[in-house]
Amino acid sequence: MKKTETLRQLAASANEKRIADLGTRIEALRQAKIESADQLASMLEPIAQAMAVLTDETRIALDDIGQKSRA
């Protein structure tokens, strides 16, 4: 197996775990009985941060894969 394929599989595995966690958090948000904007904000903040991390790590992994495939 090529290094690029291994990196793709590792990135996909890590992303699947993060996506599953996000799904759990989003479902909890959907079922919550929100009583205030502050409560909503406190529930949304970790979801937004996790999504930002996922986006950044995916971009970095794809850039790394692209560089290694060109090398």
C-alpha positions as CSV (number, residue, x, y, z in Angstrom):
1,M,0.0,0.0,0.0
2,K,1.3,3.4,-0.9
3,K,2.0,6.0,1.7
4,T,-0.7,8.3,0.2
5,E,-3.3,5.6,0.4
6,T,-2.3,5.0,4.1
7,L,-2.6,8.7,4.8
8,R,-6.0,8.9,3.2
9,Q,-7.2,5.9,5.2
10,L,-5.9,7.4,8.5
11,A,-7.5,10.8,7.6
12,A,-10.8,9.1,6.7
13,S,-10.8,7.1,10.0
14,A,-10.1,10.1,12.1
15,N,-12.8,12.1,10.2
16,E,-15.4,9.4,10.7
17,K,-14.8,9.4,14.4
18,R,-15.2,13.2,14.6
19,I,-18.2,13.2,12.4
20,A,-19.9,10.6,14.6
21,D,-19.1,12.7,17.6
22,L,-20.6,15.8,15.9
23,G,-23.7,13.8,15.0
24,T,-24.1,12.8,18.6
25,R,-23.8,16.5,19.7
26,I,-26.1,17.7,17.0
27,E,-28.7,15.1,18.0
28,A,-28.4,16.2,21.7
29,L,-28.9,19.8,20.6
30,R,-32.0,18.8,18.5
31,Q,-33.6,17.1,21.5
32,A,-32.7,19.7,24.0
33,K,-35.3,22.1,25.4
34,I,-33.5,25.4,25.0
35,E,-34.5,27.9,27.5
36,S,-32.2,30.8,26.7
37,A,-29.9,32.2,24.1
38,D,-27.0,31.6,26.5
39,Q,-27.9,27.9,26.8
40,L,-28.0,27.6,23.0
41,A,-24.7,29.3,22.6
42,S,-23.1,27.1,25.2
43,M,-24.3,24.0,23.3
44,L,-23.3,25.4,19.9
45,E,-19.8,26.5,20.8
46,P,-18.2,23.0,21.1
47,I,-20.0,21.9,18.0
48,A,-18.6,24.8,16.0
49,Q,-15.1,24.3,17.4
50,A,-15.2,20.6,16.5
51,M,-16.4,21.4,13.0
52,A,-13.6,24.0,12.6
53,V,-11.0,21.5,13.8
54,L,-12.3,18.8,11.4
55,T,-12.2,21.3,8.5
56,D,-8.6,22.4,9.3
57,E,-7.3,18.8,9.8
58,T,-9.0,17.7,6.6
59,R,-7.5,20.5,4.6
60,I,-4.0,19.8,6.1
61,A,-4.3,16.1,5.3
62,L,-5.5,16.7,1.8
63,D,-2.6,19.1,1.2
64,D,-0.1,16.6,2.6
65,I,-1.5,13.8,0.4
66,G,-1.3,16.1,-2.6
67,Q,2.3,16.9,-1.9
68,K,3.3,13.3,-1.3
69,S,1.5,12.1,-4.4
70,R,3.4,14.7,-6.5
71,A,6.8,13.7,-4.9
